[in-house]
Structures are given as C-alpha cells and as structure tokens.
C-alpha cells in the first residue's frame, strides 16, 4: 500500500538549496523595510563603512 504522503527525494531537496540562499540574500540585502526606516536588515544590523570621497 502506497502512502499518500511521500518523502521527498533527497536530490530534489539539494537542488532547491541554492534558491533558498538567493531568497535570503535578496530578503536581507535588497528589500528595504518600512519598520526599519526604509533600510534593509543588513544596513541596520551590519553597518557598512563610509566610502571616502576622493
């Protein structure tokens, strides 16, 4: 008897991992938040050094 809930194939799970990394990069580095005064989480929690004007 076959179960309705099948365990996912390990290869399918591994193949999806790069997409998860891209999601978190975009979510934390590129998407400003209204609750953070339109800053990204990375800008708020990991301040970037100021660039020296030449």
SVG drawing of the C-alpha trace seen along z (x, -y; Angstrom):
<svg xmlns="http://www.w3.org/2000/svg" viewBox="-3 -64 44 66">
<polyline fill="none" stroke="black" stroke-width="0.4" points="0.0,0.0 1.4,-3.4 1.2,-6.3 -0.4,-9.5 2.4,-11.5 5.6,-10.6 9.0,-11.6 10.8,-14.0 13.7,-12.8 17.0,-13.9 18.2,-15.1 15.2,-17.4 15.9,-18.9 19.6,-19.5 18.7,-21.0 16.5,-23.6 19.1,-24.8 20.7,-27.5 17.3,-29.1 16.9,-29.4 20.3,-31.2 19.2,-33.6 16.0,-34.3 17.7,-35.2 20.3,-37.3 17.5,-39.3 15.4,-39.4 18.1,-40.7 20.3,-42.8 17.9,-44.2 14.5,-44.6 14.0,-47.8 11.6,-47.6 9.2,-50.4 9.7,-49.3 13.4,-49.9 13.1,-53.4 13.4,-52.0 16.7,-50.3 17.5,-46.7 18.3,-44.4 21.9,-44.2 22.2,-48.0 20.8,-48.3 22.5,-45.4 25.8,-45.3 26.6,-48.9 28.8,-49.4 32.0,-51.6 31.7,-55.0 33.4,-55.5 36.0,-58.2 35.3,-60.9 38.2,-61.4"/>
</svg>
